[in-house]
Amino acid sequence: MNDHEYRPAAPFHATTILGVRKDGKTAIGGDGQVTLGDTIVKEKARKIRRLHKDTVLAGFAGSTSDAFALFEKFEQTLEQTRGNLTRAAVELGKEWRTDKYLRRLEAMLVVADRTGILLISGSGDIIEPDDGLVAIGSGGPYALAAARALLKHTDLDAAGVVRESLLIASRICIYTNDSILVEEMG
């Protein structure tokens, strides 16, 4: 390829989203960094949303435009299921896997309400974690490990565990920054 040929833009790289359920409360947090290839293009993106009359939290990792499409679709599904998180997640997972347009979306969602927390992937997976912890994105494994240690060795509440775990991940993962947003319910 010479210097005058078209080169498509590099894809957005993943982020870090962490969800924690502890003592009847649920918190989901994410960092604010958006990258395009190896360049930081935004530092304070909002990757966590409150949906369905503020009764559901949702966070995304992956392509930003794809995630917005999924948020909209998930919100519609929540309306159709009258806010039933599990039913809405299953319906979105089925449609995501079978719909020609949705299948191309490159993102993952963490969703939660007062009773549970789920991971929804584009391959149709709906996963409810055994320990109330779920993490996605490039810094997800770091945040998850930090959250497990903090739950075992501190008295932090759900939101505190999320915030500290994401800060730890931001010091390890180059696609995660310390501009942290945490939403909590419960």
Backbone as JSON Lines, residues from 0, in Angstrom:
{"i":0,"aa":"M","n":[0.85,-1.17,0.0],"ca":[0.0,0.0,0.0],"c":[0.9,1.24,0.0]}
{"i":1,"aa":"N","n":[0.7,2.14,-0.98],"ca":[1.51,3.35,-0.99],"c":[0.84,4.45,-0.18]}
{"i":2,"aa":"D","n":[1.5,5.6,-0.04],"ca":[1.0,6.68,0.81],"c":[-0.29,7.3,0.31]}
{"i":3,"aa":"H","n":[-0.67,7.07,-0.92],"ca":[-1.85,7.71,-1.48],"c":[-3.08,6.81,-1.48]}
{"i":4,"aa":"E","n":[-2.92,5.57,-1.07],"ca":[-4.05,4.65,-1.07],"c":[-4.88,4.85,0.19]}
{"i":5,"aa":"Y","n":[-6.16,4.52,0.07],"ca":[-7.09,4.64,1.2],"c":[-6.74,3.66,2.3]}
{"i":6,"aa":"R","n":[-6.73,4.14,3.54],"ca":[-6.54,3.29,4.71],"c":[-7.72,3.53,5.63]}
{"i":7,"aa":"P","n":[-8.48,2.51,5.94],"ca":[-9.61,2.72,6.86],"c":[-9.11,3.09,8.24]}
{"i":8,"aa":"A","n":[-9.94,3.82,8.97],"ca":[-9.6,4.21,10.34],"c":[-9.45,2.97,11.2]}
{"i":9,"aa":"A","n":[-8.55,3.03,12.15],"ca":[-8.37,1.93,13.09],"c":[-9.61,1.81,13.95]}
{"i":10,"aa":"P","n":[-9.98,0.61,14.34],"ca":[-11.19,0.44,15.17],"c":[-10.99,1.0,16.57]}
{"i":11,"aa":"F","n":[-12.09,1.39,17.21],"ca":[-12.03,1.79,18.61],"c":[-11.62,0.58,19.43]}
{"i":12,"aa":"H","n":[-10.73,0.77,20.35],"ca":[-10.3,-0.32,21.21],"c":[-11.22,-0.39,22.43]}
{"i":13,"aa":"A","n":[-11.27,-1.55,23.02],"ca":[-12.15,-1.78,24.16],"c":[-11.76,-0.92,25.36]}
{"i":14,"aa":"T","n":[-12.56,-0.96,26.37],"ca":[-12.45,-0.14,27.56],"c":[-12.44,-1.05,28.78]}
{"i":15,"aa":"T","n":[-12.82,-0.53,29.92],"ca":[-12.98,-1.36,31.11],"c":[-14.29,-1.0,31.79]}
{"i":16,"aa":"I","n":[-15.12,-2.0,31.97],"ca":[-16.4,-1.88,32.68],"c":[-16.41,-2.95,33.76]}
{"i":17,"aa":"L","n":[-16.8,-2.57,34.97],"ca":[-16.87,-3.52,36.09],"c":[-18.21,-3.36,36.79]}
{"i":18,"aa":"G","n":[-18.84,-4.49,37.07],"ca":[-20.07,-4.51,37.85],"c":[-19.87,-5.32,39.12]}
{"i":19,"aa":"V","n":[-20.39,-4.8,40.23],"ca":[-20.25,-5.47,41.54],"c":[-21.59,-5.43,42.26]}
{"i":20,"aa":"R","n":[-22.0,-6.6,42.78],"ca":[-23.15,-6.68,43.69],"c":[-22.62,-7.05,45.06]}
{"i":21,"aa":"K","n":[-23.0,-6.22,46.06],"ca":[-22.54,-6.49,47.43],"c":[-23.56,-5.91,48.4]}
{"i":22,"aa":"D","n":[-23.95,-6.7,49.37],"ca":[-24.85,-6.26,50.44],"c":[-26.13,-5.61,49.9]}
{"i":23,"aa":"G","n":[-26.7,-6.21,48.87],"ca":[-27.96,-5.72,48.31],"c":[-27.84,-4.5,47.43]}
{"i":24,"aa":"K","n":[-26.63,-4.06,47.15],"ca":[-26.41,-2.92,46.27],"c":[-25.64,-3.37,45.04]}
{"i":25,"aa":"T","n":[-25.9,-2.69,43.93],"ca":[-25.21,-2.98,42.68],"c":[-24.57,-1.7,42.18]}
{"i":26,"aa":"A","n":[-23.33,-1.79,41.75],"ca":[-22.63,-0.66,41.15],"c":[-21.98,-1.12,39.85]}
{"i":27,"aa":"I","n":[-22.06,-0.26,38.85],"ca":[-21.36,-0.48,37.59],"c":[-20.55,0.77,37.31]}
{"i":28,"aa":"G","n":[-19.31,0.56,36.92],"ca":[-18.45,1.69,36.61],"c":[-17.64,1.44,35.37]}
{"i":29,"aa":"G","n":[-17.13,2.51,34.81],"ca":[-16.28,2.41,33.64],"c":[-15.33,3.59,33.57]}
{"i":30,"aa":"D","n":[-14.28,3.4,32.82],"ca":[-13.35,4.5,32.6],"c":[-13.87,5.38,31.47]}
{"i":31,"aa":"G","n":[-13.2,6.48,31.22],"ca":[-13.68,7.42,30.22],"c":[-12.88,7.47,28.94]}
{"i":32,"aa":"Q","n":[-11.88,6.62,28.8],"ca":[-10.99,6.73,27.65],"c":[-11.56,6.09,26.39]}
{"i":33,"aa":"V","n":[-11.44,6.8,25.29],"ca":[-11.77,6.26,23.97],"c":[-10.52,6.39,23.12]}
{"i":34,"aa":"T","n":[-10.14,5.29,22.48],"ca":[-8.97,5.31,21.63],"c":[-9.36,4.99,20.2]}
{"i":35,"aa":"L","n":[-8.61,5.54,19.3],"ca":[-8.73,5.23,17.88],"c":[-7.35,4.76,17.46]}
{"i":36,"aa":"G","n":[-7.23,3.46,17.27],"ca":[-5.9,2.89,17.03],"c":[-5.06,3.05,18.27]}
{"i":37,"aa":"D","n":[-3.93,3.72,18.14],"ca":[-3.05,3.92,19.29],"c":[-3.08,5.37,19.8]}
{"i":38,"aa":"T","n":[-4.18,6.07,19.5],"ca":[-4.32,7.46,19.91],"c":[-5.53,7.64,20.82]}
{"i":39,"aa":"I","n":[-5.34,8.35,21.91],"ca":[-6.47,8.69,22.79],"c":[-7.21,9.85,22.14]}
{"i":40,"aa":"V","n":[-8.5,9.66,21.88],"ca":[-9.3,10.71,21.23],"c":[-10.31,11.34,22.18]}
{"i":41,"aa":"K","n":[-10.56,10.71,23.31],"ca":[-11.49,11.26,24.3],"c":[-11.11,10.69,25.66]}
{"i":42,"aa":"E","n":[-11.19,11.54,26.69],"ca":[-10.79,11.11,28.02],"c":[-11.94,10.95,28.99]}
{"i":43,"aa":"K","n":[-13.1,11.54,28.69],"ca":[-14.21,11.52,29.64],"c":[-15.51,11.05,29.0]}
{"i":44,"aa":"A","n":[-15.43,9.94,28.27],"ca":[-16.64,9.37,27.67],"c":[-17.51,8.76,28.77]}
{"i":45,"aa":"R","n":[-18.8,8.8,28.55],"ca":[-19.76,8.24,29.51],"c":[-20.22,6.89,28.96]}
{"i":46,"aa":"K","n":[-19.73,5.8,29.58],"ca":[-20.0,4.45,29.09],"c":[-21.0,3.69,29.96]}
{"i":47,"aa":"I","n":[-21.54,4.38,30.95],"ca":[-22.54,3.8,31.85],"c":[-23.82,4.61,31.68]}
{"i":48,"aa":"R","n":[-24.95,3.92,31.58],"ca":[-26.24,4.6,31.41],"c":[-27.25,4.02,32.39]}
{"i":49,"aa":"R","n":[-28.2,4.86,32.78],"ca":[-29.38,4.42,33.51],"c":[-30.5,4.28,32.5]}
{"i":50,"aa":"L","n":[-31.17,3.14,32.51],"ca":[-32.23,2.86,31.55],"c":[-33.54,2.55,32.25]}
{"i":51,"aa":"H","n":[-34.59,2.47,31.5],"ca":[-35.92,2.09,31.96],"c":[-36.3,2.77,33.27]}
{"i":52,"aa":"K","n":[-36.51,4.07,33.18],"ca":[-36.93,4.87,34.34],"c":[-35.96,4.74,35.51]}
{"i":53,"aa":"D","n":[-34.68,4.7,35.21],"ca":[-33.61,4.62,36.21],"c":[-33.62,3.33,37.04]}
{"i":54,"aa":"T","n":[-34.22,2.26,36.52],"ca":[-34.27,1.0,37.26],"c":[-33.22,-0.01,36.81]}
{"i":55,"aa":"V","n":[-32.51,0.32,35.72],"ca":[-31.5,-0.59,35.16],"c":[-30.24,0.21,34.87]}
{"i":56,"aa":"L","n":[-29.1,-0.37,35.23],"ca":[-27.8,0.19,34.87],"c":[-27.23,-0.63,33.72]}
{"i":57,"aa":"A","n":[-26.55,0.04,32.81],"ca":[-25.92,-0.66,31.69],"c":[-24.6,0.0,31.36]}
{"i":58,"aa":"G","n":[-23.6,-0.81,31.07],"ca":[-22.29,-0.32,30.66],"c":[-21.82,-1.11,29.45]}
{"i":59,"aa":"F","n":[-21.01,-0.49,28.6],"ca":[-20.57,-1.15,27.38],"c":[-19.06,-1.11,27.22]}
{"i":60,"aa":"A","n":[-18.57,-2.08,26.49],"ca":[-17.19,-2.08,26.0],"c":[-17.25,-2.46,24.54]}
{"i":61,"aa":"G","n":[-16.43,-1.82,23.74],"ca":[-16.39,-2.09,22.31],"c":[-16.6,-0.83,21.51]}
{"i":62,"aa":"S","n":[-17.06,-1.0,20.31],"ca":[-17.29,0.12,19.42],"c":[-18.38,1.03,19.98]}
{"i":63,"aa":"T","n":[-18.11,2.32,20.04],"ca":[-19.04,3.27,20.65],"c":[-20.36,3.33,19.9]}
{"i":64,"aa":"S","n":[-20.31,3.43,18.58],"ca":[-21.56,3.52,17.82],"c":[-22.37,2.23,17.96]}
{"i":65,"aa":"D","n":[-21.7,1.1,17.99],"ca":[-22.4,-0.17,18.18],"c":[-23.04,-0.23,19.55]}
{"i":66,"aa":"A","n":[-22.33,0.26,20.56],"ca":[-22.87,0.25,21.91],"c":[-24.11,1.12,22.02]}
{"i":67,"aa":"F","n":[-24.11,2.29,21.38],"ca":[-25.3,3.15,21.41],"c":[-26.48,2.45,20.75]}
{"i":68,"aa":"A","n":[-26.23,1.75,19.67],"ca":[-27.31,0.99,19.02],"c":[-27.84,-0.09,19.96]}
{"i":69,"aa":"L","n":[-26.93,-0.75,20.69],"ca":[-27.35,-1.79,21.64],"c":[-28.1,-1.21,22.82]}
{"i":70,"aa":"F","n":[-27.65,-0.07,23.35],"ca":[-28.39,0.59,24.43],"c":[-29.83,0.86,24.0]}
{"i":71,"aa":"E","n":[-29.98,1.4,22.8],"ca":[-31.32,1.72,22.29],"c":[-32.16,0.45,22.15]}
{"i":72,"aa":"K","n":[-31.57,-0.58,21.59],"ca":[-32.29,-1.85,21.41],"c":[-32.63,-2.47,22.77]}
{"i":73,"aa":"F","n":[-31.7,-2.43,23.7],"ca":[-31.96,-3.01,25.02],"c":[-33.05,-2.22,25.75]}
{"i":74,"aa":"E","n":[-33.03,-0.91,25.61],"ca":[-34.08,-0.07,26.23],"c":[-35.46,-0.44,25.66]}
{"i":75,"aa":"Q","n":[-35.55,-0.64,24.35],"ca":[-36.81,-1.06,23.73],"c":[-37.25,-2.41,24.27]}
{"i":76,"aa":"T","n":[-36.3,-3.32,24.4],"ca":[-36.62,-4.66,24.91],"c":[-37.06,-4.59,26.37]}
{"i":77,"aa":"L","n":[-36.43,-3.72,27.16],"ca":[-36.87,-3.53,28.54],"c":[-38.31,-3.04,28.6]}
{"i":78,"aa":"E","n":[-38.66,-2.12,27.71],"ca":[-40.05,-1.62,27.67],"c":[-41.01,-2.76,27.34]}
{"i":79,"aa":"Q","n":[-40.65,-3.58,26.37],"ca":[-41.52,-4.69,25.95],"c":[-41.68,-5.73,27.06]}
{"i":80,"aa":"T","n":[-40.66,-5.9,27.89],"ca":[-40.72,-6.91,28.96],"c":[-41.08,-6.29,30.31]}
{"i":81,"aa":"R","n":[-41.54,-5.04,30.27],"ca":[-41.94,-4.3,31.48],"c":[-40.83,-4.25,32.54]}
{"i":82,"aa":"G","n":[-39.59,-4.08,32.05],"ca":[-38.47,-3.91,32.95],"c":[-37.87,-5.19,33.5]}
{"i":83,"aa":"N","n":[-38.29,-6.35,33.01],"ca":[-37.74,-7.61,33.48],"c":[-36.34,-7.8,32.89]}
{"i":84,"aa":"L","n":[-35.32,-7.63,33.71],"ca":[-33.93,-7.64,33.25],"c":[-33.56,-8.93,32.55]}
{"i":85,"aa":"T","n":[-33.87,-10.06,33.16],"ca":[-33.47,-11.35,32.59],"c":[-34.17,-11.6,31.26]}
{"i":86,"aa":"R","n":[-35.47,-11.37,31.21],"ca":[-36.2,-11.57,29.95],"c":[-35.69,-10.65,28.87]}
{"i":87,"aa":"A","n":[-35.43,-9.39,29.22],"ca":[-34.93,-8.43,28.24],"c":[-33.55,-8.86,27.73]}
{"i":88,"aa":"A","n":[-32.7,-9.33,28.63],"ca":[-31.36,-9.77,28.23],"c":[-31.44,-10.98,27.31]}
{"i":89,"aa":"V","n":[-32.29,-11.93,27.62],"ca":[-32.45,-13.12,26.78],"c":[-32.97,-12.73,25.4]}
{"i":90,"aa":"E","n":[-33.96,-11.87,25.37],"ca":[-34.51,-11.43,24.08],"c":[-33.47,-10.69,23.25]}
{"i":91,"aa":"L","n":[-32.71,-9.79,23.89],"ca":[-31.66,-9.08,23.16],"c":[-30.6,-10.06,22.68]}
{"i":92,"aa":"G","n":[-30.2,-10.99,23.53],"ca":[-29.19,-11.98,23.14],"c":[-29.63,-12.8,21.94]}
{"i":93,"aa":"K","n":[-30.89,-13.23,21.93],"ca":[-31.41,-14.0,20.8],"c":[-31.4,-13.16,19.53]}
{"i":94,"aa":"E","n":[-31.9,-11.94,19.64],"ca":[-31.97,-11.08,18.46],"c":[-30.57,-10.7,17.98]}
{"i":95,"aa":"W","n":[-29.68,-10.41,18.91],"ca":[-28.31,-10.04,18.58],"c":[-27.64,-11.16,17.8]}
{"i":96,"aa":"R","n":[-27.92,-12.37,18.18],"ca":[-27.28,-13.52,17.54],"c":[-27.85,-13.83,16.17]}
{"i":97,"aa":"T","n":[-29.14,-13.57,15.98],"ca":[-29.8,-13.99,14.75],"c":[-30.04,-12.86,13.74]}
{"i":98,"aa":"D","n":[-30.13,-11.63,14.18],"ca":[-30.41,-10.51,13.28],"c":[-29.18,-10.16,12.44]}
{"i":99,"aa":"K","n":[-29.37,-10.04,11.14],"ca":[-28.27,-9.78,10.21],"c":[-27.52,-8.49,10.57]}
{"i":100,"aa":"Y","n":[-28.23,-7.44,10.91],"ca":[-27.61,-6.16,11.26],"c":[-26.94,-6.23,12.64]}
{"i":101,"aa":"L","n":[-27.67,-6.72,13.64],"ca":[-27.13,-6.75,15.0],"c":[-25.9,-7.65,15.13]}
{"i":102,"aa":"R","n":[-25.86,-8.73,14.34],"ca":[-24.72,-9.65,14.41],"c":[-23.39,-8.97,14.15]}
{"i":103,"aa":"R","n":[-23.42,-7.87,13.42],"ca":[-22.19,-7.17,13.07],"c":[-21.71,-6.21,14.15]}
{"i":104,"aa":"L","n":[-22.54,-5.98,15.16],"ca":[-22.17,-5.04,16.21],"c":[-21.05,-5.62,17.07]}
{"i":105,"aa":"E","n":[-20.06,-4.79,17.35],"ca":[-18.9,-5.22,18.12],"c":[-18.88,-4.52,19.47]}
{"i":106,"aa":"A","n":[-19.6,-5.08,20.41],"ca":[-19.67,-4.52,21.75],"c":[-20.17,-5.61,22.7]}
{"i":107,"aa":"M","n":[-20.0,-5.36,23.98],"ca":[-20.54,-6.22,25.02],"c":[-21.22,-5.31,26.03]}
{"i":108,"aa":"L","n":[-22.21,-5.85,26.73],"ca":[-22.93,-5.08,27.73],"c":[-22.87,-5.76,29.08]}
{"i":109,"aa":"V","n":[-22.77,-4.95,30.13],"ca":[-23.03,-5.38,31.49],"c":[-24.29,-4.65,31.9]}
{"i":110,"aa":"V","n":[-25.3,-5.39,32.35],"ca":[-26.57,-4.79,32.75],"c":[-26.94,-5.29,34.15]}
{"i":111,"aa":"A","n":[-27.64,-4.44,34.89],"ca":[-27.99,-4.81,36.26],"c":[-29.23,-4.06,36.7]}
{"i":112,"aa":"D","n":[-29.95,-4.67,37.63],"ca":[-31.03,-4.0,38.34],"c":[-30.84,-4.28,39.82]}
{"i":113,"aa":"R","n":[-31.86,-4.05,40.61],"ca":[-31.72,-4.26,42.05],"c":[-31.57,-5.73,42.46]}
{"i":114,"aa":"T","n":[-31.88,-6.63,41.54],"ca":[-31.86,-8.05,41.9],"c":[-30.75,-8.86,41.25]}
{"i":115,"aa":"G","n":[-30.13,-8.35,40.19],"ca":[-29.13,-9.16,39.52],"c":[-28.24,-8.36,38.6]}
{"i":116,"aa":"I","n":[-27.22,-9.05,38.12],"ca":[-26.26,-8.46,37.2],"c":[-25.94,-9.49,36.13]}
{"i":117,"aa":"L","n":[-25.86,-9.04,34.86],"ca":[-25.67,-9.95,33.73],"c":[-24.66,-9.38,32.75]}
{"i":118,"aa":"L","n":[-23.99,-10.28,32.03],"ca":[-23.16,-9.93,30.89],"c":[-23.9,-10.41,29.65]}
{"i":119,"aa":"I","n":[-24.0,-9.56,28.64],"ca":[-24.63,-9.93,27.38],"c":[-23.59,-9.76,26.28]}
{"i":120,"aa":"S","n":[-23.36,-10.83,25.5],"ca":[-22.38,-10.75,24.42],"c":[-23.07,-10.93,23.08]}
{"i":121,"aa":"G","n":[-22.36,-10.54,22.03],"ca":[-22.88,-10.64,20.68],"c":[-23.02,-12.06,20.17]}
{"i":122,"aa":"S","n":[-22.42,-13.01,20.85],"ca":[-22.56,-14.41,20.43],"c":[-23.8,-15.04,21.05]}
{"i":123,"aa":"G","n":[-24.59,-14.24,21.75],"ca":[-25.82,-14.75,22.35],"c":[-25.65,-15.21,23.78]}
{"i":124,"aa":"D","n":[-24.48,-15.03,24.36],"ca":[-24.24,-15.43,25.74],"c":[-24.9,-14.46,26.71]}
{"i":125,"aa":"I","n":[-25.6,-15.01,27.68],"ca":[-26.14,-14.25,28.8],"c":[-25.55,-14.92,30.04]}
{"i":126,"aa":"I","n":[-24.69,-14.21,30.75],"ca":[-23.98,-14.83,31.87],"c":[-24.3,-14.07,33.15]}
{"i":127,"aa":"E","n":[-24.77,-14.82,34.14],"ca":[-24.98,-14.28,35.48],"c":[-23.82,-14.79,36.35]}
{"i":128,"aa":"P","n":[-22.98,-13.9,36.83],"ca":[-21.8,-14.35,37.58],"c":[-22.18,-15.0,38.91]}
{"i":129,"aa":"D","n":[-21.43,-16.0,39.32],"ca":[-21.66,-16.68,40.59],"c":[-21.36,-15.79,41.78]}
{"i":130,"aa":"D","n":[-20.36,-14.92,41.64],"ca":[-19.9,-14.14,42.78],"c":[-20.33,-12.67,42.76]}
{"i":131,"aa":"G","n":[-21.24,-12.3,41.84],"ca":[-21.71,-10.93,41.78],"c":[-20.73,-9.96,41.16]}
{"i":132,"aa":"L","n":[-19.72,-10.48,40.47],"ca":[-18.71,-9.66,39.81],"c":[-18.68,-9.96,38.33]}
{"i":133,"aa":"V","n":[-18.64,-8.92,37.52],"ca":[-18.5,-9.11,36.08],"c":[-17.71,-7.95,35.51]}
{"i":134,"aa":"A","n":[-16.8,-8.27,34.6],"ca":[-15.96,-7.23,33.99],"c":[-15.8,-7.54,32.51]}
{"i":135,"aa":"I","n":[-15.77,-6.47,31.71],"ca":[-15.56,-6.61,30.27],"c":[-14.56,-5.55,29.81]}
{"i":136,"aa":"G","n":[-14.05,-5.74,28.63],"ca":[-13.14,-4.79,28.03],"c":[-11.69,-5.18,28.24]}
{"i":137,"aa":"S","n":[-10.81,-4.41,27.64],"ca":[-9.39,-4.75,27.67],"c":[-8.81,-4.75,29.08]}
{"i":138,"aa":"G","n":[-9.33,-3.91,29.96],"ca":[-8.85,-3.88,31.34],"c":[-9.7,-4.72,32.28]}
{"i":139,"aa":"G","n":[-10.67,-5.44,31.74],"ca":[-11.59,-6.24,32.55],"c":[-10.93,-7.25,33.47]}
{"i":140,"aa":"P","n":[-9.97,-8.03,32.98],"ca":[-9.33,-9.01,33.86],"c":[-8.62,-8.36,35.05]}
{"i":141,"aa":"Y","n":[-8.0,-7.2,34.84],"ca":[-7.31,-6.51,35.92],"c":[-8.31,-5.99,36.96]}
{"i":142,"aa":"A","n":[-9.4,-5.38,36.47],"ca":[-10.42,-4.85,37.37],"c":[-11.09,-5.98,38.15]}
{"i":143,"aa":"L","n":[-11.34,-7.09,37.48],"ca":[-11.98,-8.24,38.13],"c":[-11.09,-8.8,39.24]}
{"i":144,"aa":"A","n":[-9.8,-8.96,38.97],"ca":[-8.87,-9.46,39.98],"c":[-8.8,-8.5,41.18]}
{"i":145,"aa":"A","n":[-8.74,-7.21,40.88],"ca":[-8.69,-6.21,41.96],"c":[-9.97,-6.27,42.79]}
{"i":146,"aa":"A","n":[-11.13,-6.38,42.13],"ca":[-12.4,-6.43,42.85],"c":[-12.48,-7.65,43.77]}
{"i":147,"aa":"R","n":[-12.02,-8.78,43.29],"ca":[-12.03,-9.99,44.13],"c":[-11.18,-9.79,45.38]}
{"i":148,"aa":"A","n":[-10.01,-9.2,45.2],"ca":[-9.13,-8.96,46.36],"c":[-9.74,-7.94,47.31]}
{"i":149,"aa":"L","n":[-10.3,-6.86,46.77],"ca":[-10.89,-5.83,47.62],"c":[-12.1,-6.35,48.39]}
{"i":150,"aa":"L","n":[-12.92,-7.18,47.75],"ca":[-14.07,-7.75,48.46],"c":[-13.62,-8.64,49.62]}
{"i":151,"aa":"K","n":[-12.53,-9.33,49.43],"ca":[-12.04,-10.25,50.45],"c":[-11.3,-9.54,51.59]}
{"i":152,"aa":"H","n":[-10.64,-8.43,51.27],"ca":[-9.74,-7.83,52.24],"c":[-10.08,-6.41,52.69]}
{"i":153,"aa":"T","n":[-11.24,-5.89,52.27],"ca":[-11.64,-4.54,52.7],"c":[-13.13,-4.54,53.06]}
{"i":154,"aa":"D","n":[-13.56,-3.44,53.63],"ca":[-14.98,-3.24,53.94],"c":[-15.64,-2.26,52.97]}
{"i":155,"aa":"L","n":[-15.01,-2.01,51.83],"ca":[-15.58,-1.08,50.86],"c":[-16.96,-1.55,50.4]}
{"i":156,"aa":"D","n":[-17.87,-0.6,50.14],"ca":[-19.17,-0.95,49.57],"c":[-19.0,-1.23,48.08]}
{"i":157,"aa":"A","n":[-20.1,-1.59,47.41],"ca":[-20.05,-1.96,45.99],"c":[-19.44,-0.85,45.15]}
{"i":158,"aa":"A","n":[-19.89,0.38,45.34],"ca":[-19.36,1.5,44.55],"c":[-17.88,1.73,44.83]}
{"i":159,"aa":"G","n":[-17.47,1.59,46.07],"ca":[-16.06,1.76,46.43],"c":[-15.18,0.7,45.79]}
{"i":160,"aa":"V","n":[-15.67,-0.54,45.78],"ca":[-14.92,-1.63,45.14],"c":[-14.77,-1.35,43.65]}
{"i":161,"aa":"V","n":[-15.85,-0.91,43.01],"ca":[-15.79,-0.61,41.58],"c":[-14.78,0.5,41.31]}
{"i":162,"aa":"R","n":[-14.88,1.59,42.04],"ca":[-13.99,2.74,41.82],"c":[-12.52,2.35,42.0]}
{"i":163,"aa":"E","n":[-12.19,1.71,43.12],"ca":[-10.79,1.34,43.39],"c":[-10.27,0.31,42.39]}
{"i":164,"aa":"S","n":[-11.11,-0.64,42.02],"ca":[-10.69,-1.67,41.05],"c":[-10.4,-1.07,39.69]}
{"i":165,"aa":"L","n":[-11.24,-0.12,39.27],"ca":[-11.02,0.54,37.99],"c":[-9.76,1.41,38.03]}
{"i":166,"aa":"L","n":[-9.5,2.03,39.15],"ca":[-8.27,2.82,39.28],"c":[-7.04,1.91,39.18]}
{"i":167,"aa":"I","n":[-7.11,0.73,39.8],"ca":[-6.01,-0.24,39.7],"c":[-5.84,-0.66,38.24]}
{"i":168,"aa":"A","n":[-6.93,-0.98,37.57],"ca":[-6.86,-1.38,36.15],"c":[-6.27,-0.27,35.3]}
{"i":169,"aa":"S","n":[-6.59,0.99,35.64],"ca":[-6.07,2.12,34.84],"c":[-4.56,2.26,34.95]}
{"i":170,"aa":"R","n":[-3.97,1.7,35.97],"ca":[-2.53,1.76,36.13],"c":[-1.81,0.61,35.41]}
{"i":171,"aa":"I","n":[-2.62,-0.33,34.86],"ca":[-2.05,-1.5,34.18],"c":[-2.39,-1.5,32.7]}
{"i":172,"aa":"C","n":[-3.66,-1.26,32.36],"ca":[-4.15,-1.34,30.99],"c":[-4.01,0.0,30.28]}
{"i":173,"aa":"I","n":[-3.33,0.03,29.14],"ca":[-3.11,1.28,28.43],"c":[-4.38,1.81,27.77]}
{"i":174,"aa":"Y","n":[-5.44,1.01,27.68],"ca":[-6.7,1.44,27.09],"c":[-7.73,1.84,28.16]}
{"i":175,"aa":"T","n":[-7.27,2.03,29.39],"ca":[-8.13,2.4,30.51],"c":[-7.52,3.61,31.19]}
{"i":176,"aa":"N","n":[-8.35,4.63,31.48],"ca":[-7.82,5.79,32.19],"c":[-8.46,5.93,33.56]}
{"i":177,"aa":"D","n":[-8.07,6.95,34.3],"ca":[-8.56,7.12,35.67],"c":[-9.72,8.12,35.76]}
{"i":178,"aa":"S","n":[-10.34,8.41,34.64],"ca":[-11.56,9.23,34.64],"c":[-12.74,8.26,34.8]}
{"i":179,"aa":"I","n":[-13.06,7.95,36.05],"ca":[-13.99,6.87,36.39],"c":[-15.39,7.42,36.66]}
{"i":180,"aa":"L","n":[-16.39,6.75,36.1],"ca":[-17.79,7.04,36.39],"c":[-18.4,5.78,37.01]}
{"i":181,"aa":"V","n":[-19.02,5.93,38.18],"ca":[-19.68,4.81,38.85],"c":[-21.12,5.19,39.11]}
{"i":182,"aa":"E","n":[-22.03,4.29,38.76],"ca":[-23.46,4.44,39.06],"c":[-23.84,3.3,40.0]}
{"i":183,"aa":"E","n":[-24.71,3.6,40.97],"ca":[-25.08,2.59,41.96],"c":[-26.59,2.58,42.17]}
{"i":184,"aa":"M","n":[-27.11,1.43,42.5],"ca":[-28.52,1.32,42.88],"c":[-28.65,0.23,43.93]}
{"i":185,"aa":"G","n":[-29.73,0.31,44.66],"ca":[-29.98,-0.72,45.65],"c":[-30.48,-0.2,46.95]}
